[in-house]
Amino acid sequence: MGLSSGNGANAAGGEEEDLVSDIGTPGPFSVSTRVGIMAALLGFRWTTFTELLLVVKTPRSSLNKNLKILEDYDFIRQRRGFLRVAGPRTIIEITPKGEGAIKKHLELMRAVADKYLGSTDR
C-alpha cells in the first residue's frame, strides 16, 4: 500500500491520494543539490552565483550543471548583473513556477515525514 494523505477514499469510492508517486522518479528534485538550490532561493528570492556556491557547498561545475537543469524547467532565471560593491556577477532568481514547484515538493516531504515520524503540530 502506498503512502496516502490519510483522507481516506473520496466520495466516489476512489483510491486515496498517493503522496510518493513522484519520489525517486527522474525530475527536477531527484537530486538533493537541486532541492538545496531551490530551498535557498525560496528564502533569498535572488542571490549571486558565488553566494549560492557557499550556501549549497557543491563544486562550481556541479552548481552550473544543476542550475542549467533548473533553468530548463523554468524554475530559475540566470542573468548577468552589476552589483555596486562587487561588480559584475551572475544573478540567480527563483521564478513563480519554481516557487510553486519547490513549495509543493517541500509539502510532500512534510507529509511523508508526518506519516512516518508523526506530526510536529501536536
CYANA upper distance limits for C-alpha pairs under 8 A (distance plus 0.5 A):
  2 GLY  CA     18 ASP  CA      6.63
  2 GLY  CA     19 LEU  CA      8.18
  2 GLY  CA     20 VAL  CA      7.66
  3 LEU  CA     18 ASP  CA      6.27
  3 LEU  CA     19 LEU  CA      6.17
  3 LEU  CA     20 VAL  CA      6.71
  3 LEU  CA    112 VAL  CA      8.00
  3 LEU  CA    115 LYS  CA      8.26
  4 SER  CA     16 GLU  CA      6.25
  4 SER  CA     17 GLU  CA      5.75
  4 SER  CA     18 ASP  CA      5.22
  4 SER  CA     19 LEU  CA      5.88
  4 SER  CA     20 VAL  CA      8.38
  5 SER  CA     16 GLU  CA      7.33
  5 SER  CA     17 GLU  CA      6.28
  5 SER  CA     18 ASP  CA      7.43
  5 SER  CA     19 LEU  CA      6.94
  5 SER  CA    111 ALA  CA      7.86
  6 GLY  CA     16 GLU  CA      7.79
  7 ASN  CA     16 GLU  CA      7.35
  7 ASN  CA     17 GLU  CA      8.42
  8 GLY  CA     15 GLU  CA      8.14
  8 GLY  CA     16 GLU  CA      5.94
  9 ALA  CA     13 GLY  CA      5.97
  9 ALA  CA     14 GLY  CA      5.85
  9 ALA  CA     15 GLU  CA      5.76
  9 ALA  CA     16 GLU  CA      5.53
 10 ASN  CA     14 GLY  CA      5.84
 10 ASN  CA     15 GLU  CA      7.53
 10 ASN  CA     16 GLU  CA      7.61
 19 LEU  CA    108 LEU  CA      7.05
 19 LEU  CA    111 ALA  CA      8.06
 19 LEU  CA    112 VAL  CA      7.79
 20 VAL  CA    108 LEU  CA      8.29
 20 VAL  CA    112 VAL  CA      8.23
 23 ILE  CA     30 SER  CA      7.95
 24 GLY  CA     30 SER  CA      6.48
 25 THR  CA     30 SER  CA      7.02
 26 PRO  CA     30 SER  CA      6.05
 28 PRO  CA     34 ARG  CA      7.41
 28 PRO  CA     69 ILE  CA      7.68
 28 PRO  CA     70 LEU  CA      7.01
 28 PRO  CA     73 TYR  CA      7.85
 29 PHE  CA     34 ARG  CA      6.42
 29 PHE  CA     35 VAL  CA      6.07
 29 PHE  CA    105 HIS  CA      8.34
 30 SER  CA     34 ARG  CA      8.32
 31 VAL  CA     35 VAL  CA      7.29
 32 SER  CA     36 GLY  CA      6.65
 33 THR  CA     37 ILE  CA      6.69
 33 THR  CA     56 VAL  CA      7.54
 33 THR  CA     58 THR  CA      8.20
 33 THR  CA     63 LEU  CA      8.40
 33 THR  CA     66 ASN  CA      7.84
 34 ARG  CA     38 MET  CA      6.63
 34 ARG  CA     66 ASN  CA      6.63
 34 ARG  CA     67 LEU  CA      8.16
 34 ARG  CA     70 LEU  CA      7.92
 35 VAL  CA     39 ALA  CA      6.51
 35 VAL  CA    102 ILE  CA      8.00
 36 GLY  CA     40 ALA  CA      6.56
 36 GLY  CA     56 VAL  CA      6.72
 37 ILE  CA     41 LEU  CA      6.71
 37 ILE  CA     52 LEU  CA      7.82
 37 ILE  CA     56 VAL  CA      6.92
 38 MET  CA     42 LEU  CA      6.48
 38 MET  CA     94 ILE  CA      7.96
 38 MET  CA     98 GLY  CA      8.08
 38 MET  CA     99 GLU  CA      8.37
 38 MET  CA    102 ILE  CA      6.89
 39 ALA  CA     43 GLY  CA      7.14
 39 ALA  CA    102 ILE  CA      7.52
 40 ALA  CA     44 PHE  CA      6.61
 40 ALA  CA     52 LEU  CA      8.22
 40 ALA  CA     55 VAL  CA      8.09
 40 ALA  CA     56 VAL  CA      8.48
 41 LEU  CA     45 ARG  CA      5.53
 41 LEU  CA     46 TRP  CA      6.52
 41 LEU  CA     47 THR  CA      7.81
 41 LEU  CA     93 GLU  CA      7.24
 41 LEU  CA     94 ILE  CA      6.39
 42 LEU  CA     94 ILE  CA      7.47
 42 LEU  CA     99 GLU  CA      6.93
 42 LEU  CA    102 ILE  CA      8.34
 45 ARG  CA     93 GLU  CA      6.32
 45 ARG  CA     94 ILE  CA      6.35
 46 TRP  CA     91 ILE  CA      7.34
 46 TRP  CA     92 ILE  CA      6.00
 46 TRP  CA     93 GLU  CA      4.54
 46 TRP  CA     94 ILE  CA      6.94
 47 THR  CA     51 GLU  CA      6.96
 47 THR  CA     52 LEU  CA      7.09
 47 THR  CA     91 ILE  CA      6.22
 47 THR  CA     92 ILE  CA      5.97
 47 THR  CA     93 GLU  CA      7.01
 48 THR  CA     52 LEU  CA      6.71
 48 THR  CA     89 ARG  CA      6.92
 48 THR  CA     90 THR  CA      6.09
 48 THR  CA     91 ILE  CA      5.03
 48 THR  CA     92 ILE  CA      6.38
 49 PHE  CA     53 LEU  CA      6.54
 49 PHE  CA     89 ARG  CA      7.81
 49 PHE  CA     90 THR  CA      6.04
 49 PHE  CA     91 ILE  CA      6.74
 49 PHE  CA     92 ILE  CA      7.07
 50 THR  CA     54 LEU  CA      6.95
 51 GLU  CA     55 VAL  CA      6.86
 52 LEU  CA     56 VAL  CA      6.45
 53 LEU  CA     57 LYS  CA      6.24
 53 LEU  CA     58 THR  CA      6.86
 53 LEU  CA     59 PRO  CA      7.99
 53 LEU  CA     60 ARG  CA      7.35
 53 LEU  CA     63 LEU  CA      7.45
 54 LEU  CA     58 THR  CA      8.32
 58 THR  CA     62 SER  CA      6.87
 58 THR  CA     63 LEU  CA      6.79
 59 PRO  CA     63 LEU  CA      6.79
 60 ARG  CA     64 ASN  CA      6.68
 61 SER  CA     65 LYS  CA      6.70
 62 SER  CA     66 ASN  CA      6.64
 63 LEU  CA     67 LEU  CA      6.47
 64 ASN  CA     68 LYS  CA      6.71
 65 LYS  CA     69 ILE  CA      7.01
 66 ASN  CA     70 LEU  CA      6.78
 67 LEU  CA     71 GLU  CA      6.50
 67 LEU  CA     76 ILE  CA      8.14
 68 LYS  CA     72 ASP  CA      6.64
 69 ILE  CA     73 TYR  CA      7.03
 70 LEU  CA     74 ASP  CA      6.88
 70 LEU  CA     75 PHE  CA      5.88
 70 LEU  CA     76 ILE  CA      6.50
 71 GLU  CA     75 PHE  CA      6.19
 71 GLU  CA     76 ILE  CA      5.52
 71 GLU  CA     77 ARG  CA      6.58
 71 GLU  CA     78 GLN  CA      8.14
 74 ASP  CA     95 THR  CA      7.56
 74 ASP  CA     97 LYS  CA      7.36
 74 ASP  CA     98 GLY  CA      7.31
 75 PHE  CA     94 ILE  CA      6.60
 75 PHE  CA     95 THR  CA      5.84
 75 PHE  CA     96 PRO  CA      7.97
 75 PHE  CA     97 LYS  CA      6.13
 75 PHE  CA     98 GLY  CA      4.12
 75 PHE  CA     99 GLU  CA      7.74
 75 PHE  CA    101 ALA  CA      8.23
 76 ILE  CA     92 ILE  CA      7.23
 76 ILE  CA     93 GLU  CA      6.03
 76 ILE  CA     94 ILE  CA      4.94
 76 ILE  CA     95 THR  CA      5.68
 76 ILE  CA     98 GLY  CA      6.80
 77 ARG  CA     92 ILE  CA      6.23
 77 ARG  CA     93 GLU  CA      5.84
 77 ARG  CA     94 ILE  CA      6.94
 77 ARG  CA     95 THR  CA      7.25
 78 GLN  CA     90 THR  CA      7.16
 78 GLN  CA     91 ILE  CA      6.13
 78 GLN  CA     92 ILE  CA      5.10
 78 GLN  CA     93 GLU  CA      7.09
 79 ARG  CA     90 THR  CA      6.17
 79 ARG  CA     91 ILE  CA      5.81
 79 ARG  CA     92 ILE  CA      7.19
 80 ARG  CA     88 PRO  CA      7.36
 80 ARG  CA     89 ARG  CA      6.25
 80 ARG  CA     90 THR  CA      5.06
 80 ARG  CA     91 ILE  CA      6.43
 81 GLY  CA     88 PRO  CA      6.08
 81 GLY  CA     89 ARG  CA      5.85
 81 GLY  CA     90 THR  CA      6.55
 81 GLY  CA     91 ILE  CA      6.65
 82 PHE  CA     86 ALA  CA      8.07
 82 PHE  CA     87 GLY  CA      5.62
 82 PHE  CA     88 PRO  CA      4.72
 82 PHE  CA     89 ARG  CA      6.43
 83 LEU  CA     87 GLY  CA      5.42
 83 LEU  CA     88 PRO  CA      6.68
 83 LEU  CA     89 ARG  CA      7.44
 94 ILE  CA     98 GLY  CA      6.38
 94 ILE  CA     99 GLU  CA      6.89
 95 THR  CA     99 GLU  CA      6.63
 96 PRO  CA    100 GLY  CA      6.76
 97 LYS  CA    101 ALA  CA      6.70
 98 GLY  CA    102 ILE  CA      6.64
 99 GLU  CA    103 LYS  CA      6.64
100 GLY  CA    104 LYS  CA      6.64
101 ALA  CA    105 HIS  CA      6.70
102 ILE  CA    106 LEU  CA      6.54
103 LYS  CA    107 GLU  CA      6.58
104 LYS  CA    108 LEU  CA      6.71
105 HIS  CA    109 MET  CA      6.78
106 LEU  CA    110 ARG  CA      6.63
107 GLU  CA    111 ALA  CA      6.70
108 LEU  CA    112 VAL  CA      6.76
109 MET  CA    113 ALA  CA      6.64
110 ARG  CA    114 ASP  CA      6.48
111 ALA  CA    115 LYS  CA      6.55
112 VAL  CA    116 TYR  CA      6.86
113 ALA  CA    117 LEU  CA      5.81
113 ALA  CA    118 GLY  CA      7.43
113 ALA  CA    119 SER  CA      8.14
114 ASP  CA    118 GLY  CA      4.96
114 ASP  CA    119 SER  CA      4.91
114 ASP  CA    120 THR  CA      7.67
115 LYS  CA    119 SER  CA      7.75
